[in-house]
Amino acid sequence: MSQPNQPNPPQQAIIKLVETPEYKEHYSNSVQIRVNLWDFFIQFGKIHQQKPNEVTIKNFAGIYLSPQQAKALLLALSQNIGQYEGAFGEIKIDPKAIGSGAIQ
């Protein structure tokens, strides 16, 4: 007996990651986040402390994300942090760092 025509399964999409000429990689130890009705703004910087009582944060990049992309980033970071901690142990955060520019 012959089978009725069955639809072909959808092909998997090919995703290509390509860096633009402007692409740069940076180290950041300061992240600030601002939110409004339409988007999330994440600003990355590097903390410089040359005096015991003075900290300078040099911001070098700001990225706007839609609320949907911000949530997708949250889920991706949560999954990757879970995997990292599973392999290397819990990541400790100093409560004093919150609000200091290191985490905001």
C-alpha positions in Angstrom: 0.0 0.0 0.0 1.1 3.5 -0.7 1.3 6.2 2.0 -0.6 9.4 1.4 1.6 12.4 0.6 3.2 13.6 3.8 4.6 17.1 4.1 8.3 17.4 4.2 9.6 18.3 7.6 10.8 21.9 7.8 14.5 22.4 7.1 16.6 23.8 9.9 17.7 27.4 9.4 21.3 28.2 9.0 22.5 30.9 11.3 25.8 32.7 10.3 27.5 34.8 12.9 29.5 37.5 11.2 31.5 40.4 12.8 31.1 43.8 11.3 34.2 45.9 10.7 33.2 47.9 13.8 33.1 44.8 16.0 35.3 45.1 19.1 35.7 43.0 22.3 36.1 44.7 25.6 36.4 43.8 29.3 33.7 45.4 31.5 33.6 45.4 35.3 30.8 48.0 35.4 27.3 47.6 34.0 24.4 50.1 34.4 20.9 49.4 33.2 18.2 51.9 32.5 14.6 50.9 31.5 11.7 52.8 30.0 8.4 51.7 28.4 9.9 50.7 25.1 13.4 49.4 25.8 16.3 48.5 28.1 19.6 50.4 27.8 22.7 48.5 29.1 25.8 50.6 29.4 29.2 48.9 29.8 32.3 50.5 31.4 35.5 49.9 33.2 36.2 51.0 36.8 39.4 52.9 37.5 40.4 53.6 41.0 43.6 55.6 41.4 42.7 57.1 44.9 41.3 55.2 47.8 38.2 57.5 48.0 37.7 58.2 44.2 36.4 55.9 41.5 36.1 56.8 37.8 33.9 54.7 35.5 34.9 55.0 31.9 31.8 53.9 29.8 32.7 52.6 26.4 29.5 51.0 25.0 25.7 51.3 25.3 23.3 48.8 23.9 19.5 49.2 23.5 17.5 46.0 23.8 13.8 45.4 23.2 12.0 44.0 26.3 11.8 40.6 24.5 15.6 40.6 23.8 16.3 41.7 27.4 14.3 38.7 28.7 16.0 36.4 26.3 19.4 37.7 27.5 18.3 37.1 31.1 17.4 33.5 30.3 20.6 32.9 28.4 22.7 34.4 31.2 20.9 32.4 33.8 21.4 29.1 31.9 25.1 29.9 31.3 25.7 31.0 34.9 24.1 27.7 36.1 26.4 25.7 33.9 29.4 27.7 35.0 28.6 27.3 38.7 28.0 23.6 38.1 31.5 23.2 36.7 33.4 25.7 38.9 31.3 26.4 42.0 29.1 29.2 43.2 29.9 32.8 42.0 30.0 35.0 45.1 29.0 38.7 44.9 30.1 41.2 47.4 27.0 43.0 48.6 29.0 46.2 48.9 29.6 46.1 45.1 25.9 46.6 44.4 25.3 50.2 43.7 29.0 51.0 43.4 29.1 50.9 39.6 30.2 47.3 39.5 26.6 46.2 39.5 23.7 48.5 39.1 
